[in-house]
């Protein structure tokens, strides 16, 4: 019984990460530029990462609080059948370890309980953080038979 919760928790983390990897692979049709590391579909919509016009981090202004993000992730895990202490610990670890790495779009998607709507540019960092957190929180390790996202 404990093992099936562990499996469900690990599976939930993978369900969040793997579709985003596939989405990132298919997003090259949208932009006309060959390789844009920022993946900006509209210029100026999210603010310039280099801080061209505004002083102060535009990124920080759009980020929800850590508590809001954690609550949204726990809510999402509940819809996946993972509840209680395991979901709380995994969500807390992901927020603590990844909050500064994730874009406002990703954090907002997590806050809203829809982490599959995160920014595709955050897929690699989310996969890394969620894998590390699954191990840290006792959710076990990821299966080795999974396809790689690279």
N, C-alpha and C positions, 0 to 999 in steps of 0.2 A: 504494500500500500504506500509506504514511504517512497519506495523506488518508483512507482508510477507517477507520484507528484514530482519527483526529481526529473523524470523523463519529460513530463508535461511542461515543466518550467524551462528546461533546456530547449525543448521543441518550440516553445513560444518565442524564445530569444532568436532562434533560427528563422522562424516564420517572419519575424520583423526584419531580419537582415537580408535573407536571400532574395525576396522579390525586389528589393531596392537595387541589388546588384544587377539583376536582369533589366530593370528600368533604366539604370545608368548606361547600360550597353546600347539600348535602343534610342537614346535621346539625341544622337548625333544628327538626325534628320531635321531637327527643329532649328538649329543655328546655322547660319551661313558661314561663320568663321570656322577655320579648320580645327584649331585646338584652343579653346578658352578655358583656362584652369578655373576661372570664377564661375563659369556656366551661367552667364547673365542673359536671360532671354529678352529682357527689356532694359535698355540703358537707363540707369539712374533710378530704377524702381526700388532696389534694395539699398541704395546708397553706395558710394564709392568706397571700396575697402581701404584705399590709401588716404582717405579723409581729405579729399580735394577742396571742398567748400566749407563744410561745417567743422567746427572744433568740438571735440568731445566725441566719444565713441558712439556712432550711430547704431552699431550692433547692440551695445548694452541697453539702449533705450527700448528696443523691441523685444527683449528677452523676458519671458515670464519668470517668476521666482522658482527657486529649486523645489520648494514645497508644492507648488502648483504642478510642476512637471512630474514629481514623484507621485502625486495623487492621480494624475492622468494615466501614468504607466500602470499603477496598481489596478486602476479601473479596467484598463485594457487586458491585463493578465487575468482578471476576474472573468472576462468574456471568453477567455481561452481555457477556463477551468482551473486556473492556478490562483489560489487565494491564500489568505493568511500570512504567516510569518515569511514563507519562502518568497512570495510575491513582493512583500514589503522590503525584504532584504535585497532582493535583486534590483528592484526599482531604485532603492536608495543608493546602492552601489553604482548603478549606471549614471544616476544624476550626479553623485559626488565625483566620480572619475571622469565623466564626459561632458559635464555642463560647459566648461570653458572651451571645449573643442567643437561643440555642435553649433550650427548656425541658428539664428532666431527662428527661421522657418521650421527647422527640425524640432526645436524645443517647444514651439507652439503646437506642432502636430502631436508631440508626446503629451503635452498638457491637456489637449483635447481628447486624449484617449485614442488617437489615430496615428500611431507611430509609422504606419505604412505610408503615410503621406509626407514623410520627411524629405528633406532636400537630398537628391541623389548624390551630391558631392560629399555628404556625410556618411555614405554607406560603409566605406572602409574603416573609418574611425569608430562607427557604431558597432560594426562586427567585432573589431578588436576589443572594445570596451565590454560589450555584452558577453563575449567569450570569457574574458578574464573574470568578469563578475560572476558568471555561472560557476566557475571553479571556486572563487573566493567564498561564495555564499553557500557552498555545498550542493549546488545543483548538478554537479558532475561535469564531465568534459564533453565536448562536442564529438559526435561520431566521426571517425576518420574516413568514412566512405563518402562524405559530402563532396560535391564538386567545388573547386576553388573559384573564387570570384575574380581572379586575375586572368 
